[in-house]
Amino acid sequence: MFQNIDKFYRHLRHGTRVRVNLTSNYFLLKRLRSHIKREKPNGRLVAVMLLEHLGDIVACEPIGRYLKEKEPQSFIVWGVKRAYRELIDTNPHIDMTLPIHCLTERMLLMNSGLFDEVIDLHFPDRWCSLCRNPLRKTKGASKINLTNYFHYGSLLSAMAQSAGLSALNEGPKVYIPQSVVKRVDALRLPHEFIAINCTSNAEEKDWSKEQWETLLKEMQVKYNNPIFEIGLKPFIDQTAGLCMSLCGQLSILESAEVIRRAKIFIGIDSGPAHLANALGTPGVILMGRYLGSKKYNPFSGSYGNGITAKIIYSDNAVENIAPETVFYEVNRYLSGRS
């Protein structure tokens, strides 16, 4: 009974937030459209819709650049969840960040007639699980979906194609303002250190805690470089003294700045790995079978082509990768043999 009440309350609260946010965004966009058409009769209001997650948004950053280069006079709005808006707020190629509460609200705004063009980067089989009557994309829906998108190249390539664009493959960028740099300066990090990320939003992408600890023990014996864990919650036991945790203490852009300063990034297929790719930090990335693909590559740019990253693949689960294999690749880089 209590579970049903809680579920009802969550749906009610979610629906209220959607309606309030939708109303606010609708009138904001209506005023914006009127202003654009008044100032530039041929001006176009273009929306990019990609609400989440961290890795997806970072990977698709080149789309904003592509659209701005193609139509420099267009006013580009990017719809995103509030948790990720700092990535869009600092992007010089996006004219306005549009905080959107859920996938249904995004569909309602897309169908409002306020935009001259919408680049919807969500696959057609994505919809809001909290909305009682979620809207799903049917008109012009792409054949690329959540079960096959890695057959279409990197995340950027697949999402661009699903939205009707060319198969882009340019490397992403992250824009870190000086205010963030100063906040990370205040952490007084050592001149040289290693950054790791151990968890993702899908358990099947993760390596086990025991394997991470084995790797860190080997690195501790061989190298003096301090190791910092990046992420939402600590994964490595801090009492073991194997690494220091910055988990849950940093914003997205602060985490990006820490990764940028790292000598090397070691991780799995996750949002921080996409940050490392965007920032040019050398990386060792562990990947296994995912969504039926043995050797998928979510990265574009220098991680995608292997210039700045070594991707270690397992034909099955990521946990089949031995710590010794990872240590070998890390050692190759740190000893200058990469």
C-alpha positions as CSV (number, residue, x, y, z in Angstrom):
1,M,0.0,0.0,0.0
2,F,2.7,2.5,1.0
3,Q,4.6,1.7,-2.1
4,N,1.6,2.6,-4.2
5,I,1.1,5.8,-2.3
6,D,4.8,6.7,-2.8
7,K,4.5,5.9,-6.5
8,F,1.4,8.0,-6.8
9,Y,3.1,10.9,-5.1
10,R,6.2,10.7,-7.3
11,H,4.1,10.7,-10.4
12,L,2.0,13.6,-9.1
13,R,5.1,15.6,-8.1
14,H,6.8,14.9,-11.5
15,G,3.7,15.9,-13.4
16,T,3.4,19.2,-11.5
17,R,7.0,20.0,-12.2
18,V,6.7,19.2,-15.9
19,R,3.6,21.5,-16.2
20,V,5.3,24.4,-14.4
21,N,8.6,24.1,-16.3
22,L,6.8,23.6,-19.7
23,T,4.7,26.8,-19.1
24,S,7.7,28.8,-18.2
25,N,9.7,27.5,-21.2
26,Y,6.9,28.0,-23.6
27,F,6.4,31.7,-22.9
28,L,10.2,32.2,-22.7
29,L,10.6,30.7,-26.2
30,K,7.6,32.6,-27.6
31,R,9.1,35.9,-26.5
32,L,12.5,34.8,-27.9
33,R,11.0,33.8,-31.2
34,S,9.2,37.1,-31.5
35,H,12.4,39.0,-30.7
36,I,14.4,37.0,-33.3
37,K,11.9,37.5,-36.1
38,R,11.6,41.2,-35.3
39,E,15.4,41.8,-35.3
40,K,16.2,39.4,-38.1
41,P,13.2,38.6,-40.3
42,N,15.2,35.7,-41.8
43,G,16.6,34.5,-38.5
44,R,16.0,31.0,-37.4
45,L,15.4,29.5,-34.0
46,V,17.1,26.1,-33.8
47,A,16.8,23.7,-30.9
48,V,19.2,20.9,-30.1
49,M,17.5,18.4,-27.7
50,L,19.8,16.1,-25.6
51,L,18.8,16.1,-22.0
52,E,21.3,13.6,-20.6
53,H,23.7,11.9,-19.8
54,L,27.1,13.3,-19.1
55,G,29.0,11.2,-21.7
56,D,26.3,11.7,-24.4
57,I,26.3,15.5,-24.0
58,V,30.1,15.7,-24.1
59,A,30.3,13.4,-27.1
60,C,27.7,15.4,-29.0
61,E,29.4,18.8,-28.4
62,P,30.7,19.0,-32.0
63,I,27.0,19.2,-33.2
64,G,26.7,22.7,-31.7
65,R,29.8,23.7,-33.6
66,Y,28.6,22.1,-36.8
67,L,25.3,23.9,-36.7
68,K,26.9,27.3,-35.9
69,E,29.4,27.0,-38.7
70,K,26.6,25.9,-41.1
71,E,24.2,28.8,-40.1
72,P,26.1,31.4,-38.1
73,Q,23.0,33.7,-38.0
74,S,20.8,31.1,-36.4
75,F,19.9,31.3,-32.7
76,I,20.7,27.9,-31.2
77,V,19.0,26.7,-28.1
78,W,20.1,23.4,-26.3
79,G,17.5,21.6,-24.2
80,V,19.2,19.8,-21.3
81,K,18.4,18.7,-17.7
82,R,19.5,21.1,-15.0
83,A,22.1,18.6,-13.7
84,Y,24.1,19.0,-16.9
85,R,23.5,22.6,-17.8
86,E,27.0,23.9,-16.9
87,L,28.3,22.0,-20.0
88,I,26.0,24.0,-22.2
89,D,26.2,27.3,-20.3
90,T,29.9,27.5,-21.1
91,N,29.7,26.4,-24.7
92,P,30.3,29.5,-26.9
93,H,28.5,27.9,-29.9
94,I,25.2,27.7,-28.0
95,D,23.2,30.9,-27.6
96,M,20.9,29.7,-24.8
97,T,20.6,26.8,-22.4
98,L,17.0,25.6,-22.0
99,P,16.5,23.6,-18.8
100,I,14.0,20.8,-19.5
101,H,12.5,18.5,-16.8
102,C,11.9,15.3,-18.8
103,L,11.6,13.7,-22.2
104,T,7.9,14.3,-22.4
105,E,8.3,18.1,-21.9
106,R,10.9,18.0,-24.6
107,M,8.4,16.4,-27.0
108,L,5.7,19.0,-26.1
109,L,8.2,21.8,-26.8
110,M,9.3,20.2,-30.1
111,N,5.7,20.0,-31.2
112,S,4.9,23.6,-30.1
113,G,5.7,25.2,-33.5
114,L,8.1,27.6,-31.8
115,F,11.2,26.2,-33.4
116,D,12.2,26.6,-37.1
117,E,14.3,23.4,-36.8
118,V,14.8,20.7,-34.1
119,I,17.8,18.5,-33.9
120,D,16.5,15.7,-31.6
121,L,19.5,13.6,-30.5
122,H,17.4,11.1,-28.5
123,F,16.8,7.7,-30.1
124,P,13.1,7.0,-30.8
125,D,12.7,4.3,-28.1
126,R,13.5,6.8,-25.3
127,W,10.7,8.2,-23.3
128,C,9.9,9.4,-19.8
129,S,9.3,6.5,-17.3
130,L,7.7,8.8,-14.8
131,C,5.0,10.4,-17.0
132,R,1.7,8.6,-17.0
133,N,1.2,9.3,-20.7
134,P,4.7,9.6,-22.1
135,L,5.1,11.0,-25.6
136,R,7.2,9.0,-28.0
137,K,8.9,10.1,-31.1
138,T,7.2,8.5,-34.1
139,K,7.2,11.1,-36.9
140,G,10.4,10.7,-38.9
141,A,11.8,8.2,-36.3
142,S,15.2,6.9,-37.2
143,K,15.9,3.2,-37.5
144,I,18.8,3.8,-35.1
145,N,17.7,2.9,-31.6
146,L,18.9,1.9,-28.2
147,T,19.6,-1.7,-29.2
148,N,21.7,-1.1,-32.4
149,Y,23.2,2.4,-32.2
150,F,26.8,1.2,-31.7
151,H,26.6,-0.4,-35.2
152,Y,26.6,3.2,-36.5
153,G,29.9,4.3,-35.1
154,S,30.7,6.5,-32.1
155,L,28.0,8.0,-29.9
156,L,28.4,11.3,-31.9
157,S,28.1,9.5,-35.2
158,A,25.0,7.5,-34.2
159,M,23.2,10.4,-32.6
160,A,23.9,12.7,-35.4
161,Q,22.6,10.2,-38.0
162,S,19.5,9.5,-35.9
163,A,18.7,13.2,-36.0
164,G,19.1,13.4,-39.7
165,L,22.6,14.9,-39.8
166,S,25.8,13.5,-41.4
167,A,27.9,10.9,-39.6
168,L,30.1,13.4,-37.7
169,N,33.3,12.2,-36.1
170,E,35.1,15.3,-34.8
171,G,36.5,15.2,-31.3
172,P,34.5,16.9,-28.6
173,K,35.6,19.9,-26.5
174,V,34.8,21.0,-23.0
175,Y,34.9,24.7,-22.1
176,I,36.3,25.4,-18.7
177,P,36.0,29.0,-17.4
178,Q,38.7,30.7,-15.3
179,S,36.4,30.7,-12.3
180,V,36.5,26.8,-12.3
181,V,40.2,26.8,-12.8
182,K,40.6,28.9,-9.7
183,R,38.4,26.7,-7.6
184,V,40.5,23.6,-8.6
185,D,43.6,25.6,-7.8
186,A,42.3,25.9,-4.3
187,L,42.4,22.1,-4.0
188,R,46.2,22.3,-4.1
189,L,46.5,19.1,-6.1
190,P,50.1,17.8,-6.6
191,H,51.9,18.7,-9.8
192,E,51.6,15.2,-11.1
193,F,48.8,12.7,-10.3
194,I,46.7,10.0,-11.8
195,A,42.9,10.2,-12.1
196,I,40.6,7.2,-12.1
197,N,36.9,6.6,-12.5
198,C,35.4,3.3,-11.5
199,T,31.6,3.5,-12.0
200,S,29.2,4.2,-14.8
201,N,25.4,4.4,-15.2
202,A,25.4,0.7,-16.3
203,E,26.8,-2.0,-14.1
204,E,27.8,-4.2,-17.0
205,K,30.4,-1.6,-17.9
206,D,32.0,-1.7,-14.5
207,W,35.2,-3.5,-13.3
208,S,35.1,-5.1,-9.8
209,K,36.3,-3.4,-6.7
210,E,38.8,-6.3,-6.1
211,Q,40.3,-5.8,-9.6
212,W,40.7,-2.0,-9.0
213,E,42.3,-2.6,-5.7
214,T,44.8,-5.1,-7.2
215,L,45.7,-2.6,-9.9
216,L,46.1,0.3,-7.5
217,K,48.3,-1.8,-5.2
218,E,50.6,-2.6,-8.2
219,M,50.7,1.0,-9.2
220,Q,51.5,2.1,-5.6
221,V,54.5,-0.2,-5.5
222,K,55.8,1.0,-8.9
223,Y,55.0,4.7,-8.9
224,N,54.9,7.6,-6.5
225,N,52.2,9.5,-8.3
226,P,49.1,10.2,-6.1
227,I,45.9,8.7,-7.4
228,F,42.5,10.6,-7.2
229,E,39.1,8.9,-7.8
230,I,36.6,11.0,-9.7
231,G,32.9,10.3,-9.7
232,L,29.6,10.7,-7.8
233,K,30.3,8.3,-5.0
234,P,33.5,6.7,-3.7
235,F,34.0,3.2,-5.0
236,I,37.5,2.4,-3.6
237,D,37.7,1.8,0.2
238,Q,39.5,4.9,1.5
239,T,40.8,3.1,4.6
240,A,43.1,1.0,2.4
241,G,45.1,4.1,1.5
242,L,45.2,3.2,-2.2
243,C,43.9,6.5,-3.5
244,M,42.2,9.7,-2.5
245,S,38.6,10.5,-3.3
246,L,37.2,13.6,-4.8
247,C,33.9,11.9,-5.5
248,G,30.8,13.9,-4.7
249,Q,32.9,17.0,-4.0
250,L,33.2,18.6,-7.5
251,S,30.9,20.0,-10.1
252,I,31.1,18.5,-13.6
253,L,33.4,21.2,-14.9
254,E,35.6,21.0,-11.7
255,S,35.9,17.3,-12.4
256,A,36.9,18.1,-15.9
257,E,39.6,20.4,-14.8
258,V,41.0,17.8,-12.4
259,I,41.0,15.3,-15.3
260,R,42.7,17.8,-17.6
261,R,45.6,18.2,-15.1
262,A,46.0,14.4,-14.6
263,K,49.1,12.7,-16.1
264,I,46.8,9.8,-17.2
265,F,43.2,8.9,-16.8
266,I,42.2,5.2,-16.1
267,G,38.6,4.3,-16.3
268,I,35.7,2.5,-18.0
269,D,33.1,3.7,-20.6
270,S,31.6,6.5,-18.6
271,G,31.0,10.3,-18.5
272,P,34.4,11.1,-17.1
273,A,36.1,9.1,-19.9
274,H,34.3,11.3,-22.4
275,L,35.6,14.3,-20.5
276,A,39.2,13.0,-20.7
277,N,38.7,12.5,-24.4
278,A,37.5,16.1,-24.8
279,L,40.4,17.5,-22.8
280,G,43.2,15.5,-24.5
281,T,44.2,13.6,-21.3
282,P,45.9,10.3,-22.1
283,G,43.8,7.4,-21.1
284,V,43.5,3.7,-20.5
285,I,39.9,2.6,-20.9
286,L,38.4,-0.8,-20.1
287,M,35.5,-2.0,-22.2
288,G,33.6,-5.3,-22.7
289,R,30.6,-6.6,-24.5
290,Y,27.7,-4.1,-24.3
291,L,24.3,-4.2,-26.0
292,G,25.4,-7.2,-28.0
293,S,28.5,-5.5,-29.4
294,K,31.9,-7.0,-28.7
295,K,34.1,-4.1,-29.8
296,Y,32.0,-1.0,-29.8
297,N,33.8,2.4,-29.6
298,P,31.7,5.3,-28.2
299,F,34.5,7.8,-28.7
300,S,35.2,10.2,-31.6
301,G,38.4,12.2,-31.9
302,S,41.7,11.1,-30.4
303,Y,40.2,8.5,-28.1
304,G,38.3,7.1,-31.0
305,N,41.3,6.7,-33.3
306,G,43.6,5.6,-30.5
307,I,46.0,8.5,-30.6
308,T,45.6,9.5,-26.9
309,A,43.9,6.4,-25.5
310,K,44.5,2.7,-25.2
311,I,41.2,0.8,-25.2
312,I,41.5,-2.6,-23.6
313,Y,38.7,-4.9,-24.9
314,S,37.2,-8.0,-23.4
315,D,35.1,-10.2,-25.8
316,N,32.7,-10.7,-22.8
317,A,32.3,-8.9,-19.5
318,V,34.7,-6.1,-18.5
319,E,35.5,-8.1,-15.4
320,N,37.3,-10.6,-17.7
321,I,40.1,-8.1,-18.1
322,A,42.9,-9.0,-15.8
323,P,44.5,-6.2,-13.6
324,E,47.9,-7.3,-15.0
325,T,46.8,-6.3,-18.5
326,V,45.7,-2.9,-17.4
327,F,48.9,-2.4,-15.4
328,Y,50.9,-3.3,-18.4
329,E,49.3,-0.6,-20.5
330,V,49.5,2.0,-17.7
331,N,53.1,1.2,-17.2
332,R,53.8,1.5,-20.9
333,Y,52.6,5.1,-20.8
334,L,54.1,6.1,-17.5
335,S,57.5,4.7,-18.5
336,G,57.4,6.5,-21.9
337,R,57.0,3.4,-24.0
338,S,53.5,4.1,-25.4
